[in-house]
């Protein structure tokens, strides 16, 4: 028996796919919104049983259609986000204007809204990514105080654009650059723990909160890279990269369609990505993260090891 209908924007992304699988287990029906059903539809169809998922193609600029979709749902979950700007997809458009519009619609229609932002952005005043995310949160709070804003630290899994990118790089280069000497701190959280919290928020009807989602440990960037190197059975030299060279290389990389790192990401990397002093976390809500980083990446890092799946025994 279907419980409620959850409308998911950004359903085909890393968090979206795990959320779909988690929600349908609790008898929620998902309306998955994607920009291109021909490209993403076949993936989304496999995430839920027949009758528990509808796939809708929609442009986030089509507010008439978005209004209609929200009106036919009980809960709106916004997972839309970008790591770098490309063409018309700007940080302001995706992270600020879109959340502003859907929060107005949810308030008007009295629908629950859960918005996914990011952790520890307050000090990153030289990052356009951070500024746009903060602006989006501000607009949501102005329009709809009952919305729930979830702020995860770095989210990782086999579907991410973080650990998998580094694994691919480390495979092919004998050294790895350490930005800011690798001292920046993170609290990486596995995507299943994020999906578990989102389901928890929905089922427990938690509203109007700002929730920081953190993993079970705090790691420096250097520790994270070392664990990734170990997980794919490689030996690499870690080289502290002078800021000037880092900026020049980032300026070059950001020209490519899928940049390794951009100037904006380099600026953001200066700031610790961990729990704030008085922040409300998933642990406080009785939904702790259970997967430690090394255990999590070992579930899929064999794809980047010599021997592939046959090398799994080495890490058991």
Phi, psi and omega in degrees: 000127183288132182280281178223168179259127180248119178269122184244117171269132185082032187293334185273000179281181184304305183291323183302313183296320179290325178295318179302310182298322181288319183291318182293336175296335178259021175065029170270142173266137183251132168255106186266119181261131178220155180286333186215102182291331179292328182273321187251345186300318183295329177287315182295324182299332183276358185272348185209155177293159176302134179096346182252002178214133170244137181250125184237131175270125182206145173266134184291354175272350181272081187290338176294314178293319180298318177300317180295317180295317179295322181297332182266005182243168177259326185225137177249125180243116182258112179248008185290130178192157178228153180264338178210155182277143179209116180059234181282348179277086180263160177302316183298317182294315186279317188265342184245302186292317181295311176302324178300315183291314183290331177292325176295316181294316180297322178294316180298318185266359181058050178250148178291141179232128173239123184242132179262118178249226180209158185274147168057057182259345191304320185274349186275066184282353177255015178244120178295328176301309182296317181300316181293322178295316179297318179298320177298316178299317180299315180295321178298315181294324178293323185272329190206089185294341183275358179290153175252129180248122182253129186237092180277152167287197181299126180260130184231155175180181178295342181261010186277178175241029184237284182295322183292325178294317180292323178299318179295319179294313184296331177301327193247351180238145185280352181219167178222131182286138176255103176286135181053037179060017177071019186272345182300135185260144179225161173233070188302138183233132180290145186300330179294327177289327176292315179297323178297318178295317180299317177296321179297316179299319181290311184290327179272359178055047177278124185226153173071020183251153166256117187242124176268128183253115183234156176278182183279002182209159175250129182230144173282163178302321179297318179296321179298313180295320178298321179292323177294316178301315179297320185293335179253014174058048178239163172237121183225151178270130177263121185245117174300128184256121177305143186302321181300314180293322179299318180292319180296314181295321178295323178297326178285314182300324186289353176286331185287156181302319177236084187293144175295316177204147178246169177299321180294318178294325177297317176298318182294330183291351178289335193255135177302141182244065184228174182306139175283166187302316183245021184289145174274122184247171175301329178294320179295332182270007179077026179228066186289150173287139186246345187259120176281150190305311183297319178295321182295313183287335178291347177289338183223355184292345178299339177297341182249007178263156171292131183096346177054230184301332182288351180265359185300325183304331182295337184250010178276000000 
